[in-house]
Amino acid sequence: MSAITLEAESAHHPRIPAAGHHRDVNGGWLRPAVFGAVDGLVSNFALMTGVVGGAASSGTVILTGLAGLAAGACSMAAGEYTSVASQRELVQAEIEAERLELSRNPHGELAELAQVYIGRGVEPELAHEVARQLTADPEAALEVHAREELGIDPNDLPSPLVAAGSSFLCFALGALLPLLPYLLGATSLLPAVVLAALGLFLCGAVVARVTARTWWFSGLRQLVLGAAAAGVTYLLGWLIGGHVG
């Protein structure tokens, strides 16, 4: 076929883009990073507004904000480490169980894998041949069975340390934002409110990259939720502060 013919065919039948053009539905690193920062920003801003509502001094607000930052970041890191480590251990146990089953009953596992492909529309004879070739090597067989039966990739398990470290850092950065004006000498809540509002809207807009919503909708939604949390704690601080003061 000539180059001119190929060009004409391409014009009528454009090449289908690779899978990389799709939206990252898992969020990759962006989702936990942004949500960790939002969590730190909302929780520490709400904590600080509650203390301000109780008529606390600037020094008390700073101490409260620093304590909230440290406690929240450590709690997030510890919780994320435990969660991811437990999930990883569970997955590894399932992988070892699959490895044992492959060694004990290789023919049964081969037939089981063939049935998976038959269920997806592959002809039985071809499905058995594909399963046979894919499971010829024990380690490759384990990877294929883990992907097809368990829905996991043995070579791409999450790291508890990475999860804990990223959660600690992102939470701390978010929690630092409303505290920054006080650390720079502010004596009123207004600069912290402005900075926190900008941070909430920005985080919400960034979240739109891993959702189907528009950036302004996600930004406004996060701003409203964060403002509501801060308003509730301010009101509680104002009510309780008058009685304990």
KATAGI-V537315 format. One record per residue. PHI is phi in degrees with one decimal (NA if undefined). PSI is psi in whole degrees, -180 to 180 (* if undefined). OMEGA is omega in whole degrees, -180 to 180 (999 if undefined). Layout:
phi	psi	omega
PHI	PSI	OMEGA
PHI	PSI	OMEGA
//
This chain:
phi	psi	omega
NA	134	-176
-74.8	164	179
-63.6	-36	180
-65.0	-41	179
-63.9	-42	179
-61.0	-41	180
-65.3	-39	179
-66.3	-41	178
-63.2	-40	-179
-65.3	-34	-180
-66.9	-38	-179
-83.9	-29	-178
-128.1	80	-177
-60.6	148	180
-65.1	135	178
-75.3	130	-178
-63.0	157	177
-68.3	168	-176
-63.0	-16	-177
-67.0	-10	-179
-79.6	-11	-179
-75.6	156	175
-66.0	142	178
-74.9	95	-174
-71.7	-20	178
-83.0	-16	177
87.4	-18	-179
54.6	-135	180
-82.8	-20	-172
-66.6	-43	-176
-60.7	-56	-180
-64.0	-32	-180
-66.2	-49	-178
-67.4	-44	-179
-66.7	-34	175
-64.9	-43	178
-65.2	-41	178
-62.8	-42	179
-60.4	-45	179
-64.9	-41	-179
-65.4	-49	-177
-66.1	-48	-175
-66.0	-43	-177
-75.1	-36	177
-63.6	-43	178
-64.6	-41	178
-61.8	-45	-179
-66.3	-41	180
-66.3	-33	176
-64.0	-41	178
-68.8	-41	177
-63.2	-38	177
-61.3	-27	177
-86.4	13	177
65.1	38	178
-78.1	158	179
-76.2	167	179
-61.2	-38	178
-62.3	-40	179
-67.1	-38	178
-63.4	-43	179
-63.1	-46	180
-61.2	-43	179
-64.0	-43	180
-64.8	-42	178
-66.2	-41	178
-64.6	-42	178
-64.2	-39	178
-62.7	-51	-177
-65.3	-47	-178
-65.1	-44	-178
-66.4	-43	-179
-65.1	-43	178
-65.5	-40	179
-65.0	-43	178
-62.1	-44	-179
-64.7	-44	-180
-65.0	-43	180
-65.4	-42	180
-66.9	-40	179
-62.5	-48	-179
-62.3	-43	-178
-63.4	-50	-177
-69.3	-39	179
-64.0	-42	179
-64.8	-43	178
-63.1	-42	-180
-63.7	-43	179
-63.7	-39	178
-64.5	-44	179
-63.2	-44	180
-63.3	-37	177
-64.6	-40	178
-67.3	-37	178
-64.7	-43	179
-65.6	-36	176
-64.3	-39	178
-68.6	-38	178
-62.3	-43	179
-64.4	-41	180
-65.9	-37	178
-64.3	-37	179
-75.4	-33	-179
-80.7	-39	-173
-137.4	67	-176
-63.8	-37	-179
-68.4	-41	178
-65.3	-38	178
-68.8	-36	177
-63.5	-45	179
-63.6	-37	179
-65.2	-41	179
-67.7	-39	178
-61.1	-39	179
-64.7	-32	177
-61.0	-45	-179
-72.1	-35	176
-62.5	-41	178
-63.4	-20	179
-93.6	4	175
105.0	3	179
-79.2	142	179
-61.6	142	-174
-53.2	-46	-178
-63.8	-44	179
-68.1	-39	180
-60.8	-42	178
-66.4	-38	179
-68.1	-42	177
-61.8	-46	179
-61.6	-40	-180
-63.9	-44	-179
-69.7	-39	-178
-69.2	-27	-176
-103.7	15	180
-65.0	-38	178
-96.9	130	-175
-57.0	-44	-178
-70.0	-39	177
-66.2	-37	178
-62.8	-42	179
-62.1	-42	180
-64.6	-43	-180
-64.7	-46	-179
-65.0	-38	179
-64.8	-39	179
-69.8	-46	-173
-78.7	-37	-175
-95.3	-38	-177
-102.1	-17	-179
72.4	30	-178
-130.8	159	176
-110.7	111	-178
-59.5	-23	-177
-93.1	2	-176
-135.8	50	179
-82.9	144	-178
-66.7	149	179
-96.0	123	178
-60.6	-38	-179
-67.6	-42	178
-64.9	-43	179
-63.1	-44	-180
-65.9	-44	-179
-64.1	-44	-180
-67.6	-37	178
-64.9	-44	179
-60.4	-49	-176
-65.6	-47	-176
-67.5	-41	178
-63.2	-45	-179
-61.9	-41	179
-64.6	-43	178
-64.9	-41	-179
-70.0	-26	-179
-72.4	-27	-173
-58.6	-53	180
-71.4	-19	-179
-82.4	-23	-173
-56.5	-45	180
-58.4	-39	179
-67.5	-38	178
-66.6	-25	180
-93.6	6	173
110.9	3	180
-66.8	146	180
-118.2	0	178
-125.3	165	-177
-78.9	-18	-172
-56.4	-49	179
-60.1	-37	179
-66.4	-37	178
-63.5	-46	-179
-62.1	-47	-178
-66.2	-41	179
-65.7	-40	179
-62.9	-43	178
-63.8	-41	179
-64.7	-42	179
-63.0	-46	-180
-64.4	-42	-179
-64.8	-44	179
-62.5	-42	178
-62.6	-39	179
-66.2	-37	179
-68.4	-35	178
-58.8	-29	-180
-60.5	-19	179
-68.4	-23	-180
-113.5	16	176
-132.3	178	179
-94.4	3	-178
-83.3	159	175
-75.3	159	-175
-64.8	-38	-177
-71.5	-34	178
-66.7	-47	179
-62.8	-39	179
-65.3	-46	179
-65.7	-39	179
-61.4	-45	180
-66.5	-36	178
-64.2	-44	-180
-65.1	-43	-179
-64.8	-44	179
-65.8	-40	178
-64.9	-37	179
-64.8	-43	179
-63.0	-44	179
-66.3	-39	180
-63.8	-41	179
-64.4	-46	-179
-68.4	-35	177
-62.3	-44	180
-63.5	-43	178
-64.1	-41	177
-62.7	-40	179
-66.5	-41	180
-70.1	-45	-177
-75.9	-37	-178
-60.5	-34	180
-68.5	-24	-179
-91.8	-33	-178
-92.5	-14	179
-75.6	*	999
//
